[in-house]
Amino acid sequence: MGLALLILFAILLFIGVPIAVALGLACMFAVGFTGVFPVQNLVQKMFNTSNSFSLMCIPFFILAGNIMASGGVSKRLVNLASVFFGRVNGGLAIVSTVACTFFGAVSGSAPATTAAIGGVMIKPMIERGYDKNFTGAVVAASGIIGLIIPPSLTMVLYGVSTNTSIGDLFIAGIIPGMLICLVLCFIEYFMSKKRGYKGQEKISGREKLLAFKDAVWAILMPVIILGGIYAGIFTPTEAAAVSVAYGLMVGIFIYKEIKWRDLSKVILDAAKSTALIMYLMITADVLSYVLVSQQIPQQLAAFILGLTNSTPVIMIMVIGIMLVAGCFLNNSAAMVLLAPIFYPIVVSLGVNPVFFGIIMVISLAIGHVTPPVGLCLFIATDLGKLKFEELVKEVMPLIIALIGFVMLLSFFPQVVLFLPGLIRR
């Protein structure tokens, strides 16, 4: 069964079939070919998977991110970041990273974060003398913070796939997301200092106050979401619906940058993204069902544990596999494919599920800036009119820093689990 699935899936991908469709067809043909159980069971499994209250938060968070991206939030967050970080060496690069961190707490998406902040920052950076490939590398690498700072769509997928608390994952992502922001800012500062990229002129106290006042509605959104979840006011799914309502209020009535006629396009774009992710989630769950029925994950676990029983070594191996997978698979696809396989292995070793979820999210997020299918790289290439191969060379120091960070973090679970543990006391 495992061999039949692998061969069919590889063939379908090779001839250009989309991943979600390839998963479903591979499972159907493999089950039909081997006859291990009726094919009708797969249809029932697909329906049962989609009939989940937890999955309702996916379309809401996607829609909320689209609304915020269209509502003028990115410009205000950039202005706020400039107030605090614009004067240092490489100030605009650091502003881009900090703004991506702010916007990630609104959008929950790496591509959306790169597109929104890159659309605002790339042109001014180039005009101030920054190398155009460096500007693209900064916004592409910083964009992945959108998947790590809550709310995060990838965390939702992991939580649903492994039955882990989405609220705990959201809280656990705060410190790692902020640390990644610091790591990237640190690298950008020294690269900018070496290249002679100076900071901006001094900003007056009045300008600082105005920038903060203008951005306060944007930065309140993650506070409302996380505060509401942990105060017991609403569940993560209900929080997603609240974020849509809040985003509409801010975009239409406060910032007034979303017109009623624009809503149809915003909703349609969210529906397209939702359809793709939901179908991918359903077919990946079917794959998991087929694999578990044949005890393939258990066999894989036994094989890995037969090589070594050292938890740190196994964690490094798993991170390595996820980094490679991220080079070739869409982030969402990689999460729903790999989470059900690796989760039982690491949990059997006593690894905390929330900690492992954050490690998975960061490892797969790096795939957004690694060729050949790094989506954030392609977005930055398009925004800055860059050559892809030159952008890849420029982004390598940032990728190395990100890989080093996640490897180091795997040895310190207390960094990830500190906030969830503090809140539960």
Buried (B, 14 or more C-beta within 10 A) or exposed (E): BBEBBEEBBEBBBEEEBBBBEBBBBBBBBBBEEBEEEEEEBBEEBBEEBEEBEBBBBBBBBBBBBBBBBBBBBBBBBBBBBBBBBBBBBBBBBBBBBBBBBBBBBBBBBBBBBBBBBBBBBBBBBBEBEBBBBBBBBBBBBBBBBBBBBBBBBBBBBBBBBBEBBBBBBBBBBBBBBBBBBEBBBEBBBEBBEEEEBBBBEEBEEEEBEEBBEBBEBBBBBBEBBBEBBBEEEBBBBBBBBBBBEBBBBBBBEEBEBBEEEBBEEBBEBBBEBBEBBBBBBBBBBBBBBBBBEBEBBBEBBEEBEEEEEEBEEBBBBBBEBBBBBBBBBBBBBBBBBBBBBBBBBBBEBEBBBBBBBBBBBBBBBBBBBBBEBBBBBBBBBEBBEBEBEBBBEBBEBBBEBBBEBBBEBBEEBEBBBBBBBEEEE
